[in-house]
């Protein structure tokens, strides 16, 4: 389900990204992420989400964070978690279950600078983010 595009697309602040990965989420993704122990009704109940100022339930931050990390693992680590050292990120906007996440990445040595966007709205949902890789990661 992951599509890697190396189309050298123009990306907002950093210029042309080195790689771009699209990750679809499902409408029921928030139900699955309840298994992580986060039972906040904001993620599955329409009325609670509206009381909280959202039009609909939002995806767990852990999900969008994890899917962003997964895109880096796939693109630069050959799916080997031993090559992944650390991740730092800032949540900028909520993600709606069913959205497709677009992770745009810039490789600078052992650091991958990234941002994650919602494909449907174009809004950046994760920014000020980077991943440090262990030295054996592919260039």
CNS distance restraints for C-alpha pairs under 8 A (distance, minus, plus):
assign (resid   1 and name CA) (resid  23 and name CA) 6.80 0.50 0.50
assign (resid   1 and name CA) (resid  24 and name CA) 7.15 0.50 0.50
assign (resid   2 and name CA) (resid  21 and name CA) 6.47 0.50 0.50
assign (resid   2 and name CA) (resid  22 and name CA) 5.80 0.50 0.50
assign (resid   2 and name CA) (resid  23 and name CA) 5.47 0.50 0.50
assign (resid   2 and name CA) (resid  24 and name CA) 7.75 0.50 0.50
assign (resid   2 and name CA) (resid  71 and name CA) 7.93 0.50 0.50
assign (resid   3 and name CA) (resid  21 and name CA) 5.58 0.50 0.50
assign (resid   3 and name CA) (resid  22 and name CA) 5.50 0.50 0.50
assign (resid   3 and name CA) (resid  23 and name CA) 7.39 0.50 0.50
assign (resid   4 and name CA) (resid  19 and name CA) 7.08 0.50 0.50
assign (resid   4 and name CA) (resid  20 and name CA) 5.82 0.50 0.50
assign (resid   4 and name CA) (resid  21 and name CA) 4.68 0.50 0.50
assign (resid   4 and name CA) (resid  22 and name CA) 6.92 0.50 0.50
assign (resid   4 and name CA) (resid  75 and name CA) 7.61 0.50 0.50
assign (resid   5 and name CA) (resid  19 and name CA) 6.12 0.50 0.50
assign (resid   5 and name CA) (resid  20 and name CA) 5.24 0.50 0.50
assign (resid   5 and name CA) (resid  21 and name CA) 6.35 0.50 0.50
assign (resid   6 and name CA) (resid  18 and name CA) 6.67 0.50 0.50
assign (resid   6 and name CA) (resid  19 and name CA) 5.07 0.50 0.50
assign (resid   6 and name CA) (resid  20 and name CA) 6.45 0.50 0.50
assign (resid   7 and name CA) (resid  19 and name CA) 7.60 0.50 0.50
assign (resid   8 and name CA) (resid  16 and name CA) 5.54 0.50 0.50
assign (resid   8 and name CA) (resid  17 and name CA) 5.80 0.50 0.50
assign (resid   8 and name CA) (resid  18 and name CA) 6.26 0.50 0.50
assign (resid   8 and name CA) (resid  19 and name CA) 7.12 0.50 0.50
assign (resid   9 and name CA) (resid  16 and name CA) 5.57 0.50 0.50
assign (resid   9 and name CA) (resid  17 and name CA) 6.27 0.50 0.50
assign (resid  10 and name CA) (resid  15 and name CA) 5.61 0.50 0.50
assign (resid  10 and name CA) (resid  16 and name CA) 4.47 0.50 0.50
assign (resid  10 and name CA) (resid  17 and name CA) 6.66 0.50 0.50
assign (resid  11 and name CA) (resid  15 and name CA) 5.09 0.50 0.50
assign (resid  11 and name CA) (resid  16 and name CA) 5.47 0.50 0.50
assign (resid  11 and name CA) (resid  17 and name CA) 6.16 0.50 0.50
assign (resid  11 and name CA) (resid 104 and name CA) 7.67 0.50 0.50
assign (resid  17 and name CA) (resid 104 and name CA) 6.11 0.50 0.50
assign (resid  17 and name CA) (resid 105 and name CA) 5.65 0.50 0.50
assign (resid  17 and name CA) (resid 106 and name CA) 5.33 0.50 0.50
assign (resid  18 and name CA) (resid 104 and name CA) 7.68 0.50 0.50
assign (resid  18 and name CA) (resid 105 and name CA) 5.83 0.50 0.50
assign (resid  18 and name CA) (resid 106 and name CA) 5.00 0.50 0.50
assign (resid  18 and name CA) (resid 107 and name CA) 6.61 0.50 0.50
assign (resid  19 and name CA) (resid  75 and name CA) 7.87 0.50 0.50
assign (resid  19 and name CA) (resid 104 and name CA) 6.03 0.50 0.50
assign (resid  19 and name CA) (resid 105 and name CA) 5.31 0.50 0.50
assign (resid  19 and name CA) (resid 106 and name CA) 6.87 0.50 0.50
assign (resid  20 and name CA) (resid 102 and name CA) 6.79 0.50 0.50
assign (resid  20 and name CA) (resid 103 and name CA) 5.57 0.50 0.50
assign (resid  20 and name CA) (resid 104 and name CA) 4.54 0.50 0.50
assign (resid  20 and name CA) (resid 105 and name CA) 6.19 0.50 0.50
assign (resid  21 and name CA) (resid  71 and name CA) 6.26 0.50 0.50
assign (resid  21 and name CA) (resid  75 and name CA) 7.95 0.50 0.50
assign (resid  21 and name CA) (resid 102 and name CA) 5.72 0.50 0.50
assign (resid  21 and name CA) (resid 103 and name CA) 5.16 0.50 0.50
assign (resid  21 and name CA) (resid 104 and name CA) 6.67 0.50 0.50
assign (resid  22 and name CA) (resid 100 and name CA) 6.50 0.50 0.50
assign (resid  22 and name CA) (resid 101 and name CA) 5.62 0.50 0.50
assign (resid  22 and name CA) (resid 102 and name CA) 4.48 0.50 0.50
assign (resid  22 and name CA) (resid 103 and name CA) 6.35 0.50 0.50
assign (resid  23 and name CA) (resid  67 and name CA) 7.28 0.50 0.50
assign (resid  23 and name CA) (resid  71 and name CA) 7.77 0.50 0.50
assign (resid  23 and name CA) (resid 100 and name CA) 5.44 0.50 0.50
assign (resid  23 and name CA) (resid 101 and name CA) 4.98 0.50 0.50
assign (resid  23 and name CA) (resid 102 and name CA) 6.34 0.50 0.50
assign (resid  23 and name CA) (resid 103 and name CA) 7.90 0.50 0.50
assign (resid  24 and name CA) (resid  98 and name CA) 6.96 0.50 0.50
assign (resid  24 and name CA) (resid  99 and name CA) 6.31 0.50 0.50
assign (resid  24 and name CA) (resid 100 and name CA) 4.04 0.50 0.50
assign (resid  24 and name CA) (resid 101 and name CA) 6.07 0.50 0.50
assign (resid  25 and name CA) (resid  29 and name CA) 6.38 0.50 0.50
assign (resid  25 and name CA) (resid  97 and name CA) 6.10 0.50 0.50
assign (resid  25 and name CA) (resid  98 and name CA) 4.81 0.50 0.50
assign (resid  25 and name CA) (resid  99 and name CA) 5.67 0.50 0.50
assign (resid  25 and name CA) (resid 100 and name CA) 5.70 0.50 0.50
assign (resid  25 and name CA) (resid 101 and name CA) 7.39 0.50 0.50
assign (resid  26 and name CA) (resid  97 and name CA) 5.85 0.50 0.50
assign (resid  26 and name CA) (resid  98 and name CA) 4.33 0.50 0.50
assign (resid  26 and name CA) (resid  99 and name CA) 7.38 0.50 0.50
assign (resid  27 and name CA) (resid  97 and name CA) 4.72 0.50 0.50
assign (resid  27 and name CA) (resid  98 and name CA) 4.33 0.50 0.50
assign (resid  28 and name CA) (resid  32 and name CA) 6.71 0.50 0.50
assign (resid  28 and name CA) (resid  97 and name CA) 6.80 0.50 0.50
assign (resid  28 and name CA) (resid  98 and name CA) 7.67 0.50 0.50
assign (resid  29 and name CA) (resid  33 and name CA) 6.35 0.50 0.50
assign (resid  29 and name CA) (resid  59 and name CA) 7.29 0.50 0.50
assign (resid  29 and name CA) (resid  97 and name CA) 6.08 0.50 0.50
assign (resid  29 and name CA) (resid  98 and name CA) 7.60 0.50 0.50
assign (resid  30 and name CA) (resid  34 and name CA) 6.44 0.50 0.50
assign (resid  30 and name CA) (resid  43 and name CA) 5.90 0.50 0.50
assign (resid  30 and name CA) (resid  44 and name CA) 6.50 0.50 0.50
assign (resid  30 and name CA) (resid  58 and name CA) 7.64 0.50 0.50
assign (resid  30 and name CA) (resid  59 and name CA) 5.42 0.50 0.50
assign (resid  30 and name CA) (resid  60 and name CA) 6.36 0.50 0.50
assign (resid  30 and name CA) (resid  97 and name CA) 6.61 0.50 0.50
assign (resid  31 and name CA) (resid  35 and name CA) 7.75 0.50 0.50
assign (resid  31 and name CA) (resid  43 and name CA) 7.76 0.50 0.50
assign (resid  31 and name CA) (resid  44 and name CA) 6.72 0.50 0.50
assign (resid  33 and name CA) (resid  37 and name CA) 7.81 0.50 0.50
assign (resid  33 and name CA) (resid  38 and name CA) 7.38 0.50 0.50
assign (resid  33 and name CA) (resid  60 and name CA) 6.94 0.50 0.50
assign (resid  33 and name CA) (resid  63 and name CA) 6.95 0.50 0.50
assign (resid  34 and name CA) (resid  38 and name CA) 5.20 0.50 0.50
assign (resid  34 and name CA) (resid  39 and name CA) 5.57 0.50 0.50
assign (resid  39 and name CA) (resid  43 and name CA) 7.93 0.50 0.50
assign (resid  40 and name CA) (resid  44 and name CA) 7.98 0.50 0.50
assign (resid  41 and name CA) (resid  45 and name CA) 5.41 0.50 0.50
assign (resid  41 and name CA) (resid  48 and name CA) 6.35 0.50 0.50
assign (resid  41 and name CA) (resid  49 and name CA) 7.52 0.50 0.50
assign (resid  42 and name CA) (resid  46 and name CA) 7.65 0.50 0.50
assign (resid  42 and name CA) (resid  48 and name CA) 5.63 0.50 0.50
assign (resid  42 and name CA) (resid  49 and name CA) 4.80 0.50 0.50
assign (resid  42 and name CA) (resid  52 and name CA) 7.44 0.50 0.50
assign (resid  42 and name CA) (resid  57 and name CA) 5.59 0.50 0.50
assign (resid  42 and name CA) (resid  58 and name CA) 6.68 0.50 0.50
assign (resid  43 and name CA) (resid  49 and name CA) 7.26 0.50 0.50
assign (resid  43 and name CA) (resid  57 and name CA) 4.74 0.50 0.50
assign (resid  43 and name CA) (resid  58 and name CA) 5.04 0.50 0.50
assign (resid  43 and name CA) (resid  59 and name CA) 5.85 0.50 0.50
assign (resid  43 and name CA) (resid  60 and name CA) 6.62 0.50 0.50
assign (resid  44 and name CA) (resid  49 and name CA) 7.90 0.50 0.50
assign (resid  44 and name CA) (resid  57 and name CA) 5.40 0.50 0.50
assign (resid  44 and name CA) (resid  58 and name CA) 7.56 0.50 0.50
assign (resid  45 and name CA) (resid  49 and name CA) 6.18 0.50 0.50
assign (resid  45 and name CA) (resid  56 and name CA) 7.92 0.50 0.50
assign (resid  45 and name CA) (resid  57 and name CA) 6.15 0.50 0.50
assign (resid  46 and name CA) (resid  50 and name CA) 6.23 0.50 0.50
assign (resid  46 and name CA) (resid  55 and name CA) 7.77 0.50 0.50
assign (resid  46 and name CA) (resid  56 and name CA) 5.38 0.50 0.50
assign (resid  46 and name CA) (resid  57 and name CA) 5.68 0.50 0.50
assign (resid  47 and name CA) (resid  51 and name CA) 6.26 0.50 0.50
assign (resid  48 and name CA) (resid  52 and name CA) 6.26 0.50 0.50
assign (resid  48 and name CA) (resid  57 and name CA) 7.91 0.50 0.50
assign (resid  49 and name CA) (resid  53 and name CA) 6.48 0.50 0.50
assign (resid  49 and name CA) (resid  54 and name CA) 5.24 0.50 0.50
assign (resid  49 and name CA) (resid  55 and name CA) 6.72 0.50 0.50
assign (resid  49 and name CA) (resid  56 and name CA) 5.57 0.50 0.50
assign (resid  49 and name CA) (resid  57 and name CA) 5.10 0.50 0.50
assign (resid  49 and name CA) (resid  58 and name CA) 7.57 0.50 0.50
assign (resid  50 and name CA) (resid  54 and name CA) 4.89 0.50 0.50
assign (resid  50 and name CA) (resid  55 and name CA) 5.49 0.50 0.50
assign (resid  50 and name CA) (resid  56 and name CA) 6.37 0.50 0.50
assign (resid  50 and name CA) (resid  57 and name CA) 7.92 0.50 0.50
assign (resid  54 and name CA) (resid  58 and name CA) 7.81 0.50 0.50
assign (resid  56 and name CA) (resid  96 and name CA) 7.54 0.50 0.50
assign (resid  57 and name CA) (resid  96 and name CA) 6.80 0.50 0.50
assign (resid  57 and name CA) (resid  97 and name CA) 7.65 0.50 0.50
assign (resid  58 and name CA) (resid  94 and name CA) 6.17 0.50 0.50
assign (resid  58 and name CA) (resid  95 and name CA) 5.70 0.50 0.50
assign (resid  58 and name CA) (resid  96 and name CA) 4.78 0.50 0.50
assign (resid  58 and name CA) (resid  97 and name CA) 6.35 0.50 0.50
assign (resid  59 and name CA) (resid  63 and name CA) 6.83 0.50 0.50
assign (resid  59 and name CA) (resid  64 and name CA) 7.33 0.50 0.50
assign (resid  59 and name CA) (resid  94 and name CA) 6.97 0.50 0.50
assign (resid  59 and name CA) (resid  95 and name CA) 5.40 0.50 0.50
assign (resid  59 and name CA) (resid  96 and name CA) 5.50 0.50 0.50
assign (resid  59 and name CA) (resid  97 and name CA) 5.42 0.50 0.50
assign (resid  60 and name CA) (resid  64 and name CA) 6.86 0.50 0.50
assign (resid  61 and name CA) (resid  65 and name CA) 5.93 0.50 0.50
assign (resid  61 and name CA) (resid  91 and name CA) 7.46 0.50 0.50
assign (resid  61 and name CA) (resid  94 and name CA) 7.71 0.50 0.50
assign (resid  62 and name CA) (resid  66 and name CA) 5.83 0.50 0.50
assign (resid  63 and name CA) (resid  67 and name CA) 6.04 0.50 0.50
assign (resid  64 and name CA) (resid  68 and name CA) 6.09 0.50 0.50
assign (resid  64 and name CA) (resid  95 and name CA) 7.38 0.50 0.50
assign (resid  64 and name CA) (resid 101 and name CA) 7.80 0.50 0.50
assign (resid  65 and name CA) (resid  69 and name CA) 6.34 0.50 0.50
assign (resid  65 and name CA) (resid 126 and name CA) 7.75 0.50 0.50
assign (resid  66 and name CA) (resid  70 and name CA) 6.07 0.50 0.50
assign (resid  67 and name CA) (resid  71 and name CA) 6.28 0.50 0.50
assign (resid  68 and name CA) (resid  72 and name CA) 6.73 0.50 0.50
assign (resid  68 and name CA) (resid 103 and name CA) 6.39 0.50 0.50
assign (resid  68 and name CA) (resid 116 and name CA) 6.87 0.50 0.50
assign (resid  69 and name CA) (resid  73 and name CA) 6.30 0.50 0.50
assign (resid  69 and name CA) (resid  87 and name CA) 7.49 0.50 0.50
assign (resid  69 and name CA) (resid 131 and name CA) 7.96 0.50 0.50
assign (resid  70 and name CA) (resid  74 and name CA) 6.17 0.50 0.50
assign (resid  71 and name CA) (resid  75 and name CA) 6.08 0.50 0.50
assign (resid  71 and name CA) (resid 103 and name CA) 6.95 0.50 0.50
assign (resid  72 and name CA) (resid  76 and name CA) 5.71 0.50 0.50
assign (resid  72 and name CA) (resid  77 and name CA) 7.05 0.50 0.50
assign (resid  72 and name CA) (resid 105 and name CA) 7.98 0.50 0.50
assign (resid  72 and name CA) (resid 112 and name CA) 7.87 0.50 0.50
assign (resid  72 and name CA) (resid 131 and name CA) 7.84 0.50 0.50
assign (resid  73 and name CA) (resid  77 and name CA) 4.73 0.50 0.50
assign (resid  73 and name CA) (resid  78 and name CA) 6.44 0.50 0.50
assign (resid  73 and name CA) (resid  79 and name CA) 4.99 0.50 0.50
assign (resid  73 and name CA) (resid  80 and name CA) 6.71 0.50 0.50
assign (resid  73 and name CA) (resid  81 and name CA) 6.78 0.50 0.50
assign (resid  73 and name CA) (resid  84 and name CA) 6.99 0.50 0.50
assign (resid  74 and name CA) (resid  78 and name CA) 5.48 0.50 0.50
assign (resid  74 and name CA) (resid  79 and name CA) 4.83 0.50 0.50
assign (resid  75 and name CA) (resid  79 and name CA) 7.82 0.50 0.50
assign (resid  76 and name CA) (resid 137 and name CA) 6.14 0.50 0.50
assign (resid  76 and name CA) (resid 138 and name CA) 5.85 0.50 0.50
assign (resid  76 and name CA) (resid 139 and name CA) 7.31 0.50 0.50
assign (resid  77 and name CA) (resid  81 and name CA) 7.18 0.50 0.50
assign (resid  77 and name CA) (resid  83 and name CA) 5.78 0.50 0.50
assign (resid  77 and name CA) (resid  84 and name CA) 7.03 0.50 0.50
assign (resid  77 and name CA) (resid 137 and name CA) 5.38 0.50 0.50
assign (resid  77 and name CA) (resid 138 and name CA) 6.64 0.50 0.50
assign (resid  80 and name CA) (resid  84 and name CA) 7.51 0.50 0.50
assign (resid  82 and name CA) (resid 134 and name CA) 7.60 0.50 0.50
assign (resid  83 and name CA) (resid 133 and name CA) 5.66 0.50 0.50
assign (resid  83 and name CA) (resid 134 and name CA) 4.82 0.50 0.50
assign (resid  83 and name CA) (resid 135 and name CA) 7.45 0.50 0.50
assign (resid  83 and name CA) (resid 136 and name CA) 6.66 0.50 0.50
assign (resid  83 and name CA) (resid 137 and name CA) 5.99 0.50 0.50
assign (resid  84 and name CA) (resid 131 and name CA) 7.58 0.50 0.50
assign (resid  84 and name CA) (resid 132 and name CA) 6.67 0.50 0.50
assign (resid  84 and name CA) (resid 133 and name CA) 4.75 0.50 0.50
assign (resid  84 and name CA) (resid 134 and name CA) 5.98 0.50 0.50
assign (resid  85 and name CA) (resid 131 and name CA) 7.37 0.50 0.50
assign (resid  85 and name CA) (resid 132 and name CA) 5.37 0.50 0.50
assign (resid  85 and name CA) (resid 133 and name CA) 5.02 0.50 0.50
assign (resid  85 and name CA) (resid 134 and name CA) 5.75 0.50 0.50
assign (resid  86 and name CA) (resid 131 and name CA) 5.64 0.50 0.50
assign (resid  86 and name CA) (resid 132 and name CA) 5.27 0.50 0.50
assign (resid  86 and name CA) (resid 133 and name CA) 7.11 0.50 0.50
assign (resid  87 and name CA) (resid 129 and name CA) 7.37 0.50 0.50
assign (resid  87 and name CA) (resid 130 and name CA) 5.85 0.50 0.50
assign (resid  87 and name CA) (resid 131 and name CA) 4.34 0.50 0.50
assign (resid  87 and name CA) (resid 132 and name CA) 6.42 0.50 0.50
assign (resid  88 and name CA) (resid 128 and name CA) 7.85 0.50 0.50
assign (resid  88 and name CA) (resid 129 and name CA) 5.34 0.50 0.50
assign (resid  88 and name CA) (resid 130 and name CA) 5.52 0.50 0.50
assign (resid  88 and name CA) (resid 131 and name CA) 6.47 0.50 0.50
assign (resid  89 and name CA) (resid 126 and name CA) 6.53 0.50 0.50
assign (resid  89 and name CA) (resid 127 and name CA) 6.19 0.50 0.50
assign (resid  89 and name CA) (resid 128 and name CA) 5.71 0.50 0.50
assign (resid  89 and name CA) (resid 129 and name CA) 4.01 0.50 0.50
assign (resid  89 and name CA) (resid 130 and name CA) 6.53 0.50 0.50
assign (resid  90 and name CA) (resid 126 and name CA) 5.57 0.50 0.50
assign (resid  90 and name CA) (resid 127 and name CA) 5.39 0.50 0.50
assign (resid  90 and name CA) (resid 128 and name CA) 5.77 0.50 0.50
assign (resid  90 and name CA) (resid 129 and name CA) 6.38 0.50 0.50
assign (resid  91 and name CA) (resid 125 and name CA) 5.92 0.50 0.50
assign (resid  91 and name CA) (resid 126 and name CA) 4.73 0.50 0.50
assign (resid  91 and name CA) (resid 127 and name CA) 6.63 0.50 0.50
assign (resid  92 and name CA) (resid 124 and name CA) 6.53 0.50 0.50
assign (resid  92 and name CA) (resid 125 and name CA) 4.69 0.50 0.50
assign (resid  92 and name CA) (resid 126 and name CA) 5.31 0.50 0.50
assign (resid  92 and name CA) (resid 127 and name CA) 6.40 0.50 0.50
assign (resid  93 and name CA) (resid 123 and name CA) 7.25 0.50 0.50
assign (resid  93 and name CA) (resid 124 and name CA) 6.58 0.50 0.50
assign (resid  93 and name CA) (resid 125 and name CA) 4.29 0.50 0.50
assign (resid  93 and name CA) (resid 126 and name CA) 7.13 0.50 0.50
assign (resid  94 and name CA) (resid 125 and name CA) 6.09 0.50 0.50
assign (resid  95 and name CA) (resid  99 and name CA) 6.94 0.50 0.50
assign (resid  95 and name CA) (resid 118 and name CA) 6.88 0.50 0.50
assign (resid  95 and name CA) (resid 125 and name CA) 6.76 0.50 0.50
assign (resid  99 and name CA) (resid 118 and name CA) 6.33 0.50 0.50
assign (resid  99 and name CA) (resid 119 and name CA) 6.75 0.50 0.50
assign (resid  99 and name CA) (resid 120 and name CA) 6.51 0.50 0.50
assign (resid 100 and name CA) (resid 118 and name CA) 5.98 0.50 0.50
assign (resid 100 and name CA) (resid 119 and name CA) 5.37 0.50 0.50
assign (resid 100 and name CA) (resid 120 and name CA) 7.11 0.50 0.50
assign (resid 101 and name CA) (resid 116 and name CA) 6.42 0.50 0.50
assign (resid 101 and name CA) (resid 117 and name CA) 5.65 0.50 0.50
assign (resid 101 and name CA) (resid 118 and name CA) 4.97 0.50 0.50
assign (resid 101 and name CA) (resid 119 and name CA) 5.90 0.50 0.50
assign (resid 102 and name CA) (resid 116 and name CA) 5.44 0.50 0.50
assign (resid 102 and name CA) (resid 117 and name CA) 5.04 0.50 0.50
assign (resid 102 and name CA) (resid 118 and name CA) 6.19 0.50 0.50
assign (resid 102 and name CA) (resid 119 and name CA) 6.04 0.50 0.50
assign (resid 103 and name CA) (resid 114 and name CA) 6.80 0.50 0.50
assign (resid 103 and name CA) (resid 115 and name CA) 5.82 0.50 0.50
assign (resid 103 and name CA) (resid 116 and name CA) 4.36 0.50 0.50
assign (resid 103 and name CA) (resid 117 and name CA) 6.47 0.50 0.50
assign (resid 104 and name CA) (resid 114 and name CA) 5.52 0.50 0.50
assign (resid 104 and name CA) (resid 115 and name CA) 5.51 0.50 0.50
assign (resid 104 and name CA) (resid 116 and name CA) 6.29 0.50 0.50
assign (resid 105 and name CA) (resid 112 and name CA) 6.30 0.50 0.50
assign (resid 105 and name CA) (resid 113 and name CA) 5.71 0.50 0.50
assign (resid 105 and name CA) (resid 114 and name CA) 4.42 0.50 0.50
assign (resid 105 and name CA) (resid 115 and name CA) 6.83 0.50 0.50
assign (resid 106 and name CA) (resid 112 and name CA) 5.56 0.50 0.50
assign (resid 106 and name CA) (resid 113 and name CA) 5.12 0.50 0.50
assign (resid 106 and name CA) (resid 114 and name CA) 6.26 0.50 0.50
assign (resid 107 and name CA) (resid 111 and name CA) 6.05 0.50 0.50
assign (resid 107 and name CA) (resid 112 and name CA) 4.52 0.50 0.50
assign (resid 107 and name CA) (resid 113 and name CA) 6.42 0.50 0.50
assign (resid 107 and name CA) (resid 139 and name CA) 7.79 0.50 0.50
assign (resid 108 and name CA) (resid 112 and name CA) 6.01 0.50 0.50
assign (resid 108 and name CA) (resid 113 and name CA) 7.48 0.50 0.50
assign (resid 109 and name CA) (resid 139 and name CA) 7.54 0.50 0.50
assign (resid 110 and name CA) (resid 132 and name CA) 5.81 0.50 0.50
assign (resid 110 and name CA) (resid 133 and name CA) 5.02 0.50 0.50
assign (resid 110 and name CA) (resid 134 and name CA) 6.63 0.50 0.50
assign (resid 110 and name CA) (resid 135 and name CA) 6.17 0.50 0.50
assign (resid 110 and name CA) (resid 137 and name CA) 7.43 0.50 0.50
assign (resid 111 and name CA) (resid 130 and name CA) 6.67 0.50 0.50
assign (resid 111 and name CA) (resid 131 and name CA) 5.68 0.50 0.50
assign (resid 111 and name CA) (resid 132 and name CA) 4.63 0.50 0.50
assign (resid 111 and name CA) (resid 133 and name CA) 6.09 0.50 0.50
assign (resid 112 and name CA) (resid 130 and name CA) 5.38 0.50 0.50
assign (resid 112 and name CA) (resid 131 and name CA) 5.08 0.50 0.50
assign (resid 112 and name CA) (resid 132 and name CA) 6.47 0.50 0.50
assign (resid 112 and name CA) (resid 133 and name CA) 7.66 0.50 0.50
assign (resid 113 and name CA) (resid 129 and name CA) 6.00 0.50 0.50
assign (resid 113 and name CA) (resid 130 and name CA) 4.26 0.50 0.50
assign (resid 113 and name CA) (resid 131 and name CA) 6.54 0.50 0.50
assign (resid 114 and name CA) (resid 127 and name CA) 6.96 0.50 0.50
assign (resid 114 and name CA) (resid 128 and name CA) 7.52 0.50 0.50
assign (resid 114 and name CA) (resid 129 and name CA) 5.45 0.50 0.50
assign (resid 114 and name CA) (resid 130 and name CA) 5.62 0.50 0.50
assign (resid 114 and name CA) (resid 131 and name CA) 7.89 0.50 0.50
assign (resid 115 and name CA) (resid 124 and name CA) 6.92 0.50 0.50
assign (resid 115 and name CA) (resid 125 and name CA) 7.72 0.50 0.50
assign (resid 115 and name CA) (resid 126 and name CA) 5.48 0.50 0.50
assign (resid 115 and name CA) (resid 127 and name CA) 4.73 0.50 0.50
assign (resid 115 and name CA) (resid 128 and name CA) 7.11 0.50 0.50
assign (resid 115 and name CA) (resid 129 and name CA) 6.27 0.50 0.50
assign (resid 116 and name CA) (resid 124 and name CA) 5.78 0.50 0.50
assign (resid 116 and name CA) (resid 125 and name CA) 5.72 0.50 0.50
assign (resid 116 and name CA) (resid 126 and name CA) 4.91 0.50 0.50
assign (resid 116 and name CA) (resid 127 and name CA) 6.64 0.50 0.50
assign (resid 117 and name CA) (resid 122 and name CA) 5.85 0.50 0.50
assign (resid 117 and name CA) (resid 123 and name CA) 5.43 0.50 0.50
assign (resid 117 and name CA) (resid 124 and name CA) 4.19 0.50 0.50
assign (resid 117 and name CA) (resid 125 and name CA) 5.32 0.50 0.50
assign (resid 117 and name CA) (resid 126 and name CA) 6.92 0.50 0.50
assign (resid 118 and name CA) (resid 122 and name CA) 5.18 0.50 0.50
assign (resid 118 and name CA) (resid 123 and name CA) 5.52 0.50 0.50
assign (resid 118 and name CA) (resid 124 and name CA) 6.50 0.50 0.50
assign (resid 118 and name CA) (resid 125 and name CA) 6.72 0.50 0.50
assign (resid 119 and name CA) (resid 123 and name CA) 7.77 0.50 0.50
assign (resid 133 and name CA) (resid 137 and name CA) 6.50 0.50 0.50
